[in-house]
């Protein structure tokens, strides 16, 4: 076991100054795949390198330091990482990592949550978010959505590969703001809404499944694919484009915030497709906000509904007839 005394503070500071992309280009050049200005590892395709940072999306870890990358991804000890980066353990930087890349067996096994006996809470929750019942049921029938059978009754949004095998799942609480991906999820396969036109060459890209559903309600005229990235990483999109060579047009529907704008800029740099940035209408942050705002605008206020119902039940008021403000409402009882 190498002791900490084998490295000094100067070496540690020197190691922490190494740029992550520069390191990978010199040590793992054949393991990098470029998408726009970002790079992804081929052996861990949810690990993104961009703007001097690395982020392993499927594991929820990341940072700026190459020392952390070597420890958390490549299995180095702290002292080994520092010595490696300062050149004290090897004649040059052009070496393979000291440990083999983790195999798939090292990752959490992906397992879908148990199913509830029905989907009533999921249907009610998504209807409350403005999504039509028919669209929710369509997703359930296609196997891309269901209600978990645990005590939480979460929405489970499922991403499948070309053979129909579940490879990814994200949870959304039907109560509160809970959300997370299932451990072991493969971020290459996001939640998808199939095209209205099977020959469509267009895809619309969203950060979340609920935004994709909301867009289908707000913009029923769009006949192409709808894909949820499950975040702002482009892994699901790049994999989708590789599997669907006929896609030529991409509508970028990420959120109207800094993260969404950065993701949109990266998508615009993907070669082989034409892109259009489509911000949510009504000045809202995302497409579900826009859907709820549209519903609110088209729905009369409760006071107007009551007044309209009252006039229909009592008929037009007679001229000069006194109005009793304490009179009991003549609205019909609700069954």
N, C-alpha and C positions, 0 to 999 in steps of 0.2 A: 504494500500500500504506500503510495507516494504521500509524503507529509506536506502540510501546508507551508512548512518552513522552506520547502524547495522553491517557492516563488516569493518574490518580494512585492512591495507596494507599487514600485515602478513598473514591473512586469504586468501586474493586474490592471493598472491604468492604461498601459499600452494595448493590452488585449481588448479592453472595453471600447477602444477607439476604432477598432476594425469595422468597416462598413459591411453589412450583411450581404448586399448584392455583390460587392467586389470580392468578398470571400467565396461566395458560391460560384461566380464566374471563373475563379481561379482554381477551385477545388472540385466543383461538381458541375462543370459546364454541360455535360451530356444529360444531366438530370433536370435541366431547366426547360420550361415551356413558356414562351412569351405570349401574352394576350394584351395588346395595346401597350401601355407603359408598365404594366404589372408582369411579374413572373410567377409561375407555379411550379412546384416540384412534380416530377413524373411519378416518383414512388409514393408521394403523399399529395394527391392532386387537390386537396383542400387547403394546402399550405401556400399562402400568398405572400409575395415579397413586393412591397410598393412603398415609395417615398421614404426609404431608409428603415422601414419597419417590416417585421415578419409576423404573420398571424396564421395560426393553424386552426382553421374554422371548426373542423370536426371535433377538435379536442378543447376548444375554448381557451387556448393559451397563445402567447405571442409577446412581442416586445421589440426593442431595438438592438439589444446586445447579442453579438455572435456567441459570447460565452454561454448565455442562456439557451441559444439554439443548439449548441453542441451538447449541453447537458440534457435538455428536455427532449430533443429529437434524436440525437445520435448516441446518447448513452455515455458521454464522457463524464469523468469526475471533474470537479472544479479545477483542481491542480492540473490535470491532464489537458483541460481546455485552454488554460492560460499558457501552459508550456507549448502546446501545439500552435497557438496564435502568435507567440513571441519567437517561434522557431528554435526553441531550446531542446526539443525532443526529436526533431527531424531535420534533415539537411535542407529541405525546401517545403513550401506550402503545398506543392502539388502531390498530395497523398490522398489515399482513401480514408474515410472516417475510421476510427479505431474500433467501432462496433458496427456490425451489419445492420442495415435498415430493419426496423421492426417488421416482422411478418404479420399477416392478417390475423393470426392467432393471438398476437399481442394486443389487438384492439378489442374493445368490448363487443360482445356478440350482439348483433342487432336483432331485437325481438319486438314485435308489435304488442301493445298493451291488449289485455283481454277486452272482448266486446261486451257491451251491455245488452240486455235482452231486447231493448228498443233504442230508438234515437230521439226520443221526445225532447229531452233537454237541449240537445244540439240543434234540433230544428227550431225550437222556441228561441234559443239564444241568437242564432243567425238571422232569424226573422226580425228579432229586436234590433239587429245591426243593419236592417234594411234589405237583406238578401231574400229573394222570393222563395217561397216554399218549394215550388216546382224545381228550381235550380238546385236547392239543397238536396231534395230527394233524388235528383238526377245524379249528383255526385255520390250519394250513398249507394245507389243502384250500380254505379260503375266501379265501386270499391275504392274510391279515392277519399272517402270521408266516412267516419262512424263515431259513435259515442263510446268512450272507454267504460269498462265494466267495474272499475274500482269505485272507491267512495267519492271521487272527485267528479266523475262524469264529464271529462274533458272532451273537447273536439279533437279528433285525431285526423290530421291531414296527411295523406299517404302519397309518396312518390314511387313510381314503379318503373322498371326497366322495360325494354322492348318485348320481353317475354312475359310481361305481366307480373313479375316477381316484385314484391315490396322491398324497396331498398332504402327508403327514407321515410321518416314520419316526424311531424312537428305537433306539439300539443298546444291548445289554446283553451284556457279555463272558461267554463260557462258562467263562472262567478269570479269576480275580481279581475286582476290583470296578469294572471299567471300565463307564462309562455316559455317553452323550451323545446329543443329537439331531443328525440329519443337517442340514448347512447348507442354508438355504433352506426348511426345514420350515415349514408353515403350522400354527400352534398351534391354529387353529380346528377342526382335524380330528384328534381323538385316536383311540387304539386302542379299538375297540369290540367287545364280545361281544354278539351279538344276543339278543333275548328268547326264552325257551322258549315264551311265549304271545305270538303275534303281535298280540294285541289289548291287551297290557299297557300301562298308563298310568304305569308306574313306572320309575325309573332309579336305579341305585346308582353313586356317584361315588368314584373312587379316585385316588391320586396316581400309581401306576405300573401298567403292564400286568400285571406278575407278581402284584400284589395283587388285581387284578380276576380273574385266573385262579384264584388261591388261594381267593377268596370263592366262586367257583362250585363248588369242591370242598367247602369247609366248609359252605356254605349252598345245597345243591341245590334247596331248596324255593322259593327266590326265582326268579320266572319273568320278571322284567323285564329291561331293558337294563342293561349294565354298561359304564361309560365311564372310561377313564384320562385324567386331565388332563395327564399328562406332567410335572407339577410341582404347585404349589399355586395357579397362576393360574387364573382362571375362564373364560378365552377359549373353551376347548373346550366347556364346559358351556353357556354362554350361546348359542353358535352352534348347539349341538345342540337346545336348547329352541326357538330360533327356527325350526328346520327341522322340529321334531316338536311341533306345537301341542297334540297330545293328551296330552302328559306332564303329569300333575298332582301326582305324588308323587316326592320325591327322598330317597333314603337316603344320608346323608353318611357315607362310609367312609374319610375321610382318616386319616392316621396319628395316633396318640395322643401327639402332642408339640405344642410351641408353634406351629410352622408349620401343622400339621394342624388345630389348634384355631382358629387365626386364619382359615384358609380355610373351615372349617365355619361360623364366625360370619358370614362374608361370604355364603356360600351361603344361609343362613337369611334373609337380607335380600332375596333375589330375589323379586320379586312374581309372583303367578300360580301358585305351586307350594306344596305342603305339604312340610315337611322333617322328617326324623327323623335324629338323630345316632346312629350305630351304631358303638360302639368295638369293636376286636378283642377276642374273648374270651381267657381265660387270662391276662389282665393283660399282654398283649404290645403292642409298639409298632405293628406293622402286621399285615396279614392274612396275609402269608406266614409271619411268625413264629408266628401263631396256628395256621396249617395244620401247620407242622412240630411244634409242641407237641402238637397233637391226634394226629398220627401216632405220636409218641413215647409218648404215654399209652396208645394202643390196641395197641401192639406189645410183646409180652413181651420181657424182657431176653434177651440171648444166653445167659446162664447157665441161665435157665429153659427156653429152647428146647432146649438141649443135654440137660438133665436129663430133659425130657419125651420127647425122642427116644430117649434111652438106656433109659428104662423101657419104652417100647413095643417096643424091639428085644430086651430081655433078659427081659421079663416081670416079674411081682412077685417080690420077694426072698423067699427061704425064711427061716423063723424060725431064729434063732441061726446063720445062715450067715455065715462070716467074710467081711469085705470087704477086697479087695486094692486099695488105693488106687493101686498102681503098674500094675494090669492095663490092658492096651491097650484103648482105647474100642472098643465093638462097634457104633458108629454106622456105617451103611452108607456106602460111599465115594460121593462126589459125581461124577456123570458129567460 
